[in-house]
Amino acid sequence: MTTSPIDRLDDVHCYRREGLDVTDSFECAAAKMREAGMSDMAIAQFERLYRVWSESTDGGVIREDDVEPLTGVPSFHEVYETIDHDKAVDAFAKTAFLKLNGGLGTSMGLAGPKSLLPIRRHKARQMRFIDIILGQVITARARLGVPLPLVFMNSFRTSEETMKVLRSKRKFRQTEIPREIIQHQEPKIDPKTGRPVSWPAEAELEWCPPGHGDLYSTIWESGLLDVLQEHGFSYLFISNSDNLGARPSRTLAQHFENTGSSFMAEVAVRTAADRKGGHLVRDRKTGRLRLREMTQVAQEDMASAENIDKHPYFNTNSIWVRIDALKAKLEQYQGVLPLPVICNYKTIDPTDPDSPEVVQLETAMGAAISLFDDATCVQVDRMRFLPVKTTNDLFIMRSDRFHLTDSYEMVDGNYIFPQVDLDPRYYRFIQDFDERFPYSVPSLAAANSVVVKGDWTFGQDVSMYSDARLEDQGSSAYVPRGEFVGPQGIEPDDWL
């Protein structure tokens, strides 16, 4: 049995499966899922992902010649000037809020839900993602008099801890609409044999979620859309729990209603820092919008795909869907939407690079935009896109660049943030990061960029300015209290 890389894809791990007995290998995986009590829907979705992966010869590539750039997307500011803001409350009252909350933040060394990671203090209280999300919802309910149900899509690894937090929040009340749905799980696959992996040392690591595109089959199976319709809701706003900028918006709710569209994606203007992210394009043949991830770009098209002038918008992974249209689409496909398959190659233990390689088969939520003829986009500011994917992002979020308001909005002056590069040997994992910032992260108010090489621990009230840089000292080093760090490192006290 051999594995032959397809032409291209030097950094994209998708393979043509030569000699693989697809039926036999899939049945091994399906049997494992049944033994673990997985539903028929979970198995049906996984079968589609598995067969696409095992039979694919092009890795789902979207060629530049087959698409047109997306241009002329209306901005939030343009929309704001055109809507009736009193009427907008009516559209908002018909909107439900769903947060994708299945992630563990393993890239930062977290073992629990990423949404329980502390972000910053507010009035002496330590605020986590989930505290800020709940604060946004409770504030909107009270100020606008809308029901705004909040549903978390948890994974099998985040449900228990997340629900424990929700039960402890006395101000968060929700009885008629479920507070969570549980996304499916699937076996990690051995890329050589196509069979499910075995890892007796920690059997839980044999399983993974099938990406946030699993949202659709999970919603279908849970019956959530029926419940929302029964209670008078027409729209569903969906976003990541680690994006604190994706807060409820009556302006966007009214704009979405005005468009009459079935599906609306929030996009933002790309900068050089976003050139490697997923972006929206228009299919030349069908005229439909498509989400193109960089893993779907052929090597010879990479320069065009990364050209931020040609392709000016990136996907924020915040979407608005009309409940009746989504329900009809799910009925058409019996709950399993035909989304592009992402082959995500990792090690079975994400924290151990020496553990065996596995493939996790995933889909992207935003890719469903291609299934709707009337799909549209709206351009939003960076204030609605504040994700925390790495400790570099967390460094900025915890700094004085942000202020958390009493309405639980993360506010910054211009949302143009310094480029941050913390030495991953010492700052990648949250425990190491916290140990090196025992008081707080330095002030970034005057910083254009930050580069920290080596093992530095920071004292209290440190300030960084201009293109701040600290070089590797070859051993652990310390920035004393009250010091300023600039292009020359720790600035000397004496004037020259």
MIKE-651499 format. One record per residue (C-alpha): x negated, y negated, z; residue in one letter; chain; residue number from 1. Coordinates in Angstrom, 1 decimal. Each point is the difference from the previous one (the first is absolute). Example, Ala and Ser with C-alpha at 12.3 -4.5 7.8 and 13.67 -1.06 7.14 Angstrom:
MIKE-651499
x_y_z_residuo_cadena_num
-12.3_4.5_7.8_A_A_1
-1.4_-3.4_-0.7_S_A_2
END
This chain:
MIKE-651499
x_y_z_residuo_cadena_num
0.0_0.0_0.0_M_A_1
-1.6_-3.3_-1.1_T_A_2
0.9_-3.6_0.5_T_A_3
-0.8_-2.3_-2.9_S_A_4
0.1_-3.8_0.5_P_A_5
1.9_-1.7_-2.7_I_A_6
-1.6_-2.5_-2.3_D_A_7
-0.5_-3.3_1.9_R_A_8
1.0_-0.3_3.7_L_A_9
-3.4_-0.4_1.4_D_A_10
1.5_-1.5_3.2_D_A_11
3.4_1.6_-0.4_V_A_12
0.5_3.5_1.3_H_A_13
2.5_1.7_-2.2_C_A_14
-0.8_3.3_-1.6_Y_A_15
1.3_2.3_-2.7_R_A_16
0.7_3.3_1.6_R_A_17
-1.5_2.7_-2.3_E_A_18
0.8_3.5_0.9_G_A_19
2.2_-0.9_3.0_L_A_20
3.0_2.2_0.5_D_A_21
2.4_-2.9_0.8_V_A_22
3.0_2.0_1.0_T_A_23
-2.0_2.3_2.4_D_A_24
-1.9_-2.9_1.6_S_A_25
3.1_-2.2_0.4_F_A_26
1.9_2.9_1.5_E_A_27
-2.7_0.3_2.7_C_A_28
0.5_-3.7_0.8_A_A_29
3.8_0.3_-0.1_A_A_30
-0.1_3.0_2.3_A_A_31
-2.1_-1.9_2.5_K_A_32
2.5_-2.9_-0.1_M_A_33
3.0_2.3_0.5_R_A_34
-1.8_1.7_3.0_E_A_35
-0.5_-3.5_1.5_A_A_36
3.7_-0.7_-0.4_G_A_37
-0.2_-2.4_-2.9_M_A_38
3.2_-0.8_-1.9_S_A_39
0.8_0.9_-3.5_D_A_40
-0.3_-3.6_-1.0_M_A_41
-3.5_-0.3_1.4_A_A_42
-1.0_3.2_-1.9_I_A_43
1.7_-1.2_-3.2_A_A_44
-1.9_-3.3_0.1_Q_A_45
-3.3_1.7_0.7_F_A_46
0.6_2.4_-2.9_E_A_47
0.3_-2.9_-2.4_R_A_48
-3.2_-1.6_1.3_L_A_49
-1.8_3.3_0.0_Y_A_50
1.0_0.8_-3.6_R_A_51
-0.9_-3.4_-1.3_V_A_52
-3.4_0.3_1.7_W_A_53
-0.7_3.5_-1.2_S_A_54
1.0_-0.6_-3.6_E_A_55
-1.2_-3.5_-0.6_S_A_56
-2.6_-0.7_-2.6_T_A_57
-0.1_-3.8_0.2_D_A_58
0.2_-0.8_3.7_G_A_59
3.0_-2.3_-0.7_G_A_60
-2.1_-2.6_-1.8_V_A_61
1.9_-3.1_-1.1_I_A_62
-1.9_-1.4_-3.0_R_A_63
-0.5_-3.7_-0.5_E_A_64
1.3_0.2_-3.6_D_A_65
3.3_1.4_1.3_D_A_66
0.8_-2.8_2.3_V_A_67
0.4_-3.8_0.0_E_A_68
-1.0_-2.3_2.8_P_A_69
2.7_-1.2_2.3_L_A_70
0.2_-3.8_-0.1_T_A_71
2.4_-2.8_0.9_G_A_72
1.3_1.5_3.3_V_A_73
2.1_-2.6_2.0_P_A_74
-1.6_-1.1_3.2_S_A_75
1.5_0.0_3.5_F_A_76
-0.2_-3.8_-0.1_H_A_77
1.9_-0.2_-3.3_E_A_78
2.6_2.4_1.4_V_A_79
0.3_-2.0_3.3_Y_A_80
1.1_-3.1_-2.0_E_A_81
2.7_1.7_-1.9_T_A_82
2.0_2.0_2.6_I_A_83
2.8_-1.1_2.3_D_A_84
-1.6_0.5_3.5_H_A_85
3.4_0.1_1.8_D_A_86
1.2_2.8_-2.4_K_A_87
-3.3_1.8_0.5_A_A_88
1.0_1.1_3.4_V_A_89
2.8_2.0_-1.6_D_A_90
-2.5_1.9_-2.2_A_A_91
-2.3_0.5_3.0_F_A_92
2.9_1.4_2.0_A_A_93
0.3_2.8_-2.6_K_A_94
-3.7_0.9_0.3_T_A_95
-1.6_2.8_1.9_A_A_96
-3.7_0.1_0.9_F_A_97
-2.2_3.1_-0.4_L_A_98
-3.6_0.3_1.1_K_A_99
-2.4_2.7_-1.3_L_A_100
-1.6_1.2_3.3_N_A_101
-1.5_3.4_-0.8_G_A_102
-3.7_-1.1_0.1_G_A_103
-2.5_0.9_2.7_L_A_104
-2.7_-2.5_-1.0_G_A_105
-2.6_2.8_-0.2_T_A_106
-2.3_-2.2_-2.1_S_A_107
-0.4_-2.1_3.2_M_A_108
-0.4_3.1_2.2_G_A_109
3.5_-0.2_1.5_L_A_110
1.7_3.2_1.2_A_A_111
3.5_-1.4_0.5_G_A_112
2.4_-2.2_-2.0_P_A_113
-1.7_-3.0_-1.6_K_A_114
2.9_-2.2_1.0_S_A_115
-1.0_0.4_3.7_L_A_116
-3.4_-1.7_-0.6_L_A_117
-0.3_-3.3_1.9_P_A_118
-0.2_-3.0_-2.3_I_A_119
-0.3_-3.0_2.3_R_A_120
1.3_-1.5_3.2_R_A_121
3.0_-2.3_0.2_H_A_122
0.9_-1.7_3.3_K_A_123
-2.4_2.3_1.8_A_A_124
1.7_3.1_-1.5_R_A_125
-1.8_2.5_-2.2_Q_A_126
1.9_0.2_-3.3_M_A_127
-0.1_3.0_-2.2_R_A_128
1.3_0.3_-3.6_F_A_129
3.2_1.6_1.3_I_A_130
0.6_-2.8_2.6_D_A_131
-0.3_-2.6_-2.7_I_A_132
2.3_1.9_-2.4_I_A_133
2.6_0.3_2.7_L_A_134
-0.4_-3.6_1.0_G_A_135
0.6_-1.1_-3.6_Q_A_136
3.2_2.1_-0.2_V_A_137
1.4_-1.0_3.4_I_A_138
-0.7_-3.7_-0.8_T_A_139
1.8_0.2_-3.4_A_A_140
3.0_1.7_1.6_R_A_141
0.3_-2.6_2.7_A_A_142
-0.6_-3.1_-2.1_R_A_143
2.1_0.9_-3.1_L_A_144
2.6_2.2_1.6_G_A_145
-0.7_3.0_-2.4_V_A_146
-0.1_3.7_0.9_P_A_147
-3.3_0.7_-1.8_L_A_148
-0.4_3.7_0.8_P_A_149
-3.6_1.1_0.2_L_A_150
-1.0_3.5_-1.0_V_A_151
-3.5_1.5_0.3_F_A_152
-1.1_2.7_-2.4_M_A_153
-2.3_2.0_2.4_N_A_154
-2.1_3.0_-0.8_S_A_155
-0.2_3.2_2.1_F_A_156
-3.0_-1.6_1.7_R_A_157
1.4_-3.5_0.8_T_A_158
3.6_0.7_1.0_S_A_159
-0.3_0.9_3.6_E_A_160
-2.2_-3.0_1.1_E_A_161
2.0_-2.4_-2.2_T_A_162
3.3_1.0_1.4_M_A_163
-1.3_-0.2_3.5_K_A_164
-0.8_-3.7_-0.6_V_A_165
3.4_-0.7_-1.5_L_A_166
1.8_1.6_3.0_R_A_167
-2.0_-2.3_2.3_S_A_168
1.0_-3.2_-1.8_K_A_169
3.1_-1.2_1.8_R_A_170
0.7_-2.8_-2.5_K_A_171
0.0_2.3_-2.9_F_A_172
3.5_1.6_-0.3_R_A_173
1.1_2.1_-2.9_Q_A_174
2.5_2.9_0.3_T_A_175
2.0_0.4_-3.3_E_A_176
-3.0_-0.1_-2.3_I_A_177
-2.8_2.6_0.6_P_A_178
-3.2_-1.6_1.3_R_A_179
-2.2_2.5_-1.9_E_A_180
-0.2_2.5_-2.8_I_A_181
-2.8_2.5_-0.1_I_A_182
-2.0_0.3_-3.2_Q_A_183
-0.9_3.4_-1.4_H_A_184
-3.3_1.7_0.5_Q_A_185
-1.8_2.3_-2.4_E_A_186
-3.1_2.3_0.2_P_A_187
-3.4_-1.3_-1.0_K_A_188
-1.3_1.9_-2.9_I_A_189
-3.4_1.6_-0.7_D_A_190
-0.9_-1.6_-3.4_P_A_191
-1.9_3.1_-1.1_K_A_192
2.6_2.6_0.6_T_A_193
3.2_-2.1_0.0_G_A_194
1.1_1.7_3.2_R_A_195
0.8_-1.6_3.4_P_A_196
-3.0_-0.5_2.2_V_A_197
-0.4_1.7_3.4_S_A_198
-1.7_-1.9_2.9_W_A_199
0.6_2.0_3.2_P_A_200
-2.2_-2.4_2.0_A_A_201
2.8_-2.6_-0.3_E_A_202
3.0_1.4_-1.9_A_A_203
1.8_-3.3_-0.1_E_A_204
-2.7_-1.3_-2.4_L_A_205
1.2_2.6_-2.6_E_A_206
3.0_-2.3_-0.7_W_A_207
0.4_-3.5_-1.4_C_A_208
2.8_-2.4_-1.1_P_A_209
0.6_-0.2_-3.8_P_A_210
-0.6_-3.7_-0.2_G_A_211
2.5_-2.8_0.4_H_A_212
1.8_1.0_-3.2_G_A_213
1.4_2.8_2.2_D_A_214
2.3_-2.8_1.3_L_A_215
2.6_0.7_-2.7_Y_A_216
0.5_3.7_0.6_S_A_217
-0.1_-0.6_3.8_T_A_218
2.7_-2.6_-0.4_I_A_219
2.1_2.3_-2.2_W_A_220
-0.3_2.9_2.4_E_A_221
0.7_-2.0_3.1_S_A_222
3.3_-1.5_-1.3_G_A_223
-1.2_-3.5_1.0_L_A_224
1.4_-1.6_-3.1_L_A_225
3.5_1.3_0.7_D_A_226
-0.2_-1.2_3.6_V_A_227
-1.1_-3.5_-1.1_L_A_228
2.8_-0.2_-2.6_Q_A_229
2.6_1.1_2.5_E_A_230
-1.1_-3.0_2.2_H_A_231
0.2_-2.5_-2.8_G_A_232
-3.7_-0.3_-1.0_F_A_233
-0.9_-0.6_-3.7_S_A_234
-3.8_-0.6_0.1_Y_A_235
-3.1_1.6_1.4_L_A_236
-3.2_-1.8_0.6_F_A_237
-3.0_2.4_0.4_I_A_238
-3.6_-0.8_1.0_S_A_239
-3.0_1.4_1.8_N_A_240
-0.2_-0.3_3.8_S_A_241
-3.6_-1.2_-0.2_D_A_242
1.0_-3.0_-2.1_N_A_243
1.1_-2.6_2.5_L_A_244
0.7_-2.5_-2.7_G_A_245
2.9_2.1_-1.4_A_A_246
2.6_-1.4_2.4_R_A_247
3.8_-0.3_-0.7_P_A_248
0.9_-2.8_-2.4_S_A_249
3.5_-1.4_-0.7_R_A_250
-1.5_-1.9_-2.9_T_A_251
-1.2_3.1_-1.7_L_A_252
3.2_1.9_0.9_A_A_253
2.1_-2.7_-1.8_Q_A_254
-2.4_-0.1_-3.0_H_A_255
0.2_3.8_-0.3_F_A_256
3.8_-0.2_0.0_E_A_257
0.0_-2.8_-2.5_N_A_258
-2.2_2.0_-2.5_T_A_259
2.5_2.9_0.0_G_A_260
-3.1_2.3_-0.3_S_A_261
-0.1_3.5_1.4_S_A_262
-3.7_-0.3_1.1_F_A_263
-2.2_-2.9_0.8_M_A_264
-3.7_0.1_0.8_A_A_265
-1.8_-2.7_1.9_E_A_266
-3.3_-0.8_-1.7_V_A_267
-2.8_-2.5_0.8_A_A_268
-2.6_-1.8_-2.2_V_A_269
-3.2_2.0_-0.2_R_A_270
-3.3_-1.4_1.0_T_A_271
-3.5_1.6_-0.6_A_A_272
0.5_1.9_3.3_A_A_273
3.2_1.6_-1.4_D_A_274
-1.4_1.1_-3.4_R_A_275
-0.2_3.6_1.0_K_A_276
3.6_0.3_1.3_G_A_277
3.2_1.3_-1.6_G_A_278
1.7_-2.5_-2.4_H_A_279
3.2_-0.3_-1.9_L_A_280
0.1_0.3_-3.8_V_A_281
2.7_0.4_-2.6_R_A_282
0.3_3.1_-2.2_D_A_283
-0.2_-0.9_-3.7_R_A_284
2.4_2.8_-1.1_K_A_285
2.7_-0.2_2.6_T_A_286
-0.3_-3.6_1.2_G_A_287
0.2_1.2_3.6_R_A_288
-2.3_-1.2_2.7_L_A_289
-2.6_2.5_1.3_R_A_290
-2.3_0.1_3.0_L_A_291
-3.5_0.9_-1.1_R_A_292
-2.4_1.1_2.7_E_A_293
-3.7_-0.2_-0.7_M_A_294
-0.2_3.8_0.1_T_A_295
2.2_-0.1_-3.1_Q_A_296
-2.4_-2.2_-2.0_V_A_297
-2.3_1.6_-2.6_A_A_298
-3.6_-1.0_0.4_Q_A_299
-0.1_-1.8_-3.4_E_A_300
3.0_-2.1_1.2_D_A_301
-1.4_-0.9_3.4_M_A_302
-1.3_-3.4_-1.0_A_A_303
3.4_-1.0_-1.3_S_A_304
1.8_1.4_3.0_A_A_305
-2.3_-1.9_2.4_E_A_306
0.4_-3.3_-2.0_N_A_307
2.1_-2.1_2.4_I_A_308
0.8_-2.5_-2.7_D_A_309
1.4_2.6_-2.3_K_A_310
1.9_1.9_2.7_H_A_311
0.7_-2.7_2.6_P_A_312
2.3_1.8_2.5_Y_A_313
-0.7_2.8_2.5_F_A_314
2.5_2.2_1.8_N_A_315
0.6_-0.8_3.6_T_A_316
2.0_3.2_0.6_N_A_317
3.0_-1.9_1.2_S_A_318
3.1_0.7_-1.9_I_A_319
3.7_-0.8_-0.1_W_A_320
2.5_2.6_-1.3_V_A_321
3.8_0.0_-0.6_R_A_322
1.3_2.9_2.0_I_A_323
2.7_1.1_-2.5_D_A_324
-2.6_-0.1_-2.9_A_A_325
-2.5_2.0_2.0_L_A_326
2.6_2.5_1.1_K_A_327
1.1_0.5_-3.7_A_A_328
-3.6_0.5_-1.0_K_A_329
-0.7_2.6_2.7_L_A_330
3.2_1.8_-0.9_E_A_331
-1.2_0.2_-3.6_Q_A_332
-3.3_1.7_1.0_Y_A_333
1.4_1.9_3.0_Q_A_334
-2.1_-1.9_2.4_G_A_335
-3.4_0.6_-1.7_V_A_336
-0.9_-3.1_-2.1_L_A_337
-2.5_0.6_-2.9_P_A_338
-2.8_-2.2_1.4_L_A_339
-3.6_0.1_-1.1_P_A_340
-2.1_2.4_2.1_V_A_341
-3.0_-1.3_1.9_I_A_342
-2.8_2.5_0.7_C_A_343
-1.6_-1.1_3.2_N_A_344
-3.2_1.9_0.8_Y_A_345
-1.1_0.0_3.6_K_A_346
-1.6_2.3_2.6_T_A_347
2.4_2.1_2.0_I_A_348
-1.1_-1.9_3.1_D_A_349
0.0_-3.7_-1.0_P_A_350
-2.5_-0.8_2.8_T_A_351
-2.5_2.7_-1.1_D_A_352
-1.5_-0.5_-3.4_P_A_353
-1.6_3.4_0.2_D_A_354
3.3_1.9_0.3_S_A_355
1.4_1.7_-3.1_P_A_356
1.4_-2.0_-2.9_E_A_357
3.8_0.0_-0.5_V_A_358
2.4_-1.6_-2.4_V_A_359
3.0_-1.9_1.3_Q_A_360
2.8_-0.4_-2.7_L_A_361
1.7_-3.4_0.4_E_A_362
2.3_-2.5_-1.7_T_A_363
0.3_-3.7_0.3_A_A_364
3.2_-1.7_1.1_M_A_365
-0.4_-2.9_-2.4_G_A_366
-0.3_2.3_-3.0_A_A_367
3.8_0.4_0.0_A_A_368
0.2_-3.4_-1.6_I_A_369
-0.4_1.7_-3.4_S_A_370
3.3_1.9_0.5_L_A_371
2.2_-3.1_-0.1_F_A_372
0.7_-1.9_-3.3_D_A_373
0.9_-3.2_2.0_D_A_374
-2.9_0.0_2.5_A_A_375
-1.6_-3.3_0.7_T_A_376
-2.8_-1.6_2.0_C_A_377
-0.4_-3.1_2.2_V_A_378
-3.3_-1.7_0.8_Q_A_379
-0.6_-0.5_3.7_V_A_380
-2.7_-1.9_1.9_D_A_381
-2.7_1.7_2.0_R_A_382
2.0_-0.8_3.1_M_A_383
2.1_3.0_-1.0_R_A_384
-3.0_2.3_-0.5_F_A_385
-2.1_0.5_3.1_L_A_386
-1.0_3.6_0.0_P_A_387
-2.4_1.6_2.4_V_A_388
-1.8_2.9_-1.7_K_A_389
-3.4_-0.3_1.6_T_A_390
-1.7_-1.5_3.0_T_A_391
-1.2_-2.8_-2.3_N_A_392
3.7_-1.0_-0.4_D_A_393
0.6_0.4_3.8_L_A_394
-3.0_-2.3_0.7_F_A_395
1.8_-2.8_-1.9_I_A_396
3.4_0.8_1.6_M_A_397
-1.4_-0.2_3.5_R_A_398
-1.8_-3.2_-0.7_S_A_399
1.0_-3.6_0.5_D_A_400
0.9_-0.2_-3.7_R_A_401
3.5_1.2_1.1_F_A_402
2.6_-1.2_2.4_H_A_403
2.9_2.3_0.9_L_A_404
3.1_-2.2_0.4_T_A_405
3.0_0.5_2.3_D_A_406
1.8_1.3_-3.1_S_A_407
-2.7_2.7_-0.4_Y_A_408
-1.4_-1.5_-3.2_E_A_409
-3.7_0.3_-0.6_M_A_410
-0.9_-3.5_-1.0_V_A_411
-3.2_-1.3_-1.6_D_A_412
-0.8_-3.4_-1.6_G_A_413
-0.6_1.1_-3.6_N_A_414
-0.2_3.8_0.0_Y_A_415
-3.4_-0.1_-1.8_I_A_416
-2.1_2.2_2.2_F_A_417
-3.7_0.4_0.4_P_A_418
-1.6_3.1_-1.6_Q_A_419
-1.0_2.3_2.8_V_A_420
-2.5_2.8_-0.2_D_A_421
-0.7_1.7_3.4_L_A_422
-2.6_2.8_0.0_D_A_423
2.1_3.2_-0.3_P_A_424
-2.5_1.9_2.1_R_A_425
1.0_-2.0_3.1_Y_A_426
3.4_-1.6_-0.7_Y_A_427
2.0_2.4_-2.2_R_A_428
1.7_1.8_2.8_F_A_429
2.3_-1.8_2.4_I_A_430
-1.8_1.2_3.1_Q_A_431
-3.4_-1.2_-1.2_D_A_432
1.6_-3.2_-1.2_F_A_433
1.6_-0.8_3.4_D_A_434
-3.2_0.8_1.9_E_A_435
-1.9_-2.6_-2.0_R_A_436
2.6_-2.7_0.5_F_A_437
0.7_0.4_3.8_P_A_438
1.5_-3.4_0.4_Y_A_439
1.4_-1.0_-3.4_S_A_440
-1.1_-0.3_-3.6_V_A_441
-1.9_-3.2_-0.8_P_A_442
1.6_-3.2_-1.3_S_A_443
0.3_0.1_-3.8_L_A_444
1.6_-3.5_-0.4_A_A_445
-3.1_-1.3_-1.8_A_A_446
-1.2_3.2_-1.6_A_A_447
-0.1_0.6_-3.8_N_A_448
-1.4_3.5_0.3_S_A_449
-1.3_2.4_2.7_V_A_450
-2.6_2.7_-0.4_V_A_451
-1.2_2.0_2.9_V_A_452
-2.8_2.5_-0.5_K_A_453
-1.1_2.2_2.8_G_A_454
1.3_0.6_3.5_D_A_455
1.1_-3.4_1.5_W_A_456
2.1_-0.5_3.2_T_A_457
1.7_-3.4_0.4_F_A_458
0.3_-2.1_3.1_G_A_459
2.9_-2.3_0.8_Q_A_460
0.9_-3.1_-2.0_D_A_461
-2.3_0.7_-3.0_V_A_462
0.6_-2.1_-3.1_S_A_463
-0.8_0.9_-3.6_M_A_464
-0.3_-2.6_-2.8_Y_A_465
-0.9_-0.4_-3.7_S_A_466
-1.4_3.3_-1.3_D_A_467
-0.7_1.6_3.4_A_A_468
-2.5_2.8_-0.1_R_A_469
-1.7_2.2_2.5_L_A_470
-2.8_2.4_-1.1_E_A_471
-0.8_3.4_1.3_D_A_472
-2.5_-0.2_2.9_Q_A_473
-0.8_3.7_-0.1_G_A_474
1.6_0.4_3.5_S_A_475
3.0_-1.2_1.8_S_A_476
0.2_-3.8_0.3_A_A_477
2.1_-2.6_1.8_Y_A_478
1.6_-3.4_-1.0_V_A_479
0.1_-1.9_3.3_P_A_480
3.1_-1.9_1.2_R_A_481
0.8_-3.3_-1.8_G_A_482
-2.5_0.5_-2.8_E_A_483
0.5_-1.1_-3.6_F_A_484
-0.7_2.5_-2.8_V_A_485
-0.7_-1.4_-3.5_G_A_486
-2.0_0.8_-3.1_P_A_487
-3.3_0.2_2.0_Q_A_488
1.5_2.3_2.6_G_A_489
0.3_-1.3_3.6_I_A_490
-0.7_-3.7_-0.3_E_A_491
-2.9_-1.3_2.1_P_A_492
0.8_-2.4_2.9_D_A_493
-2.8_-2.5_-0.9_D_A_494
0.2_-2.6_-2.8_W_A_495
-2.8_0.0_-2.4_L_A_496
END
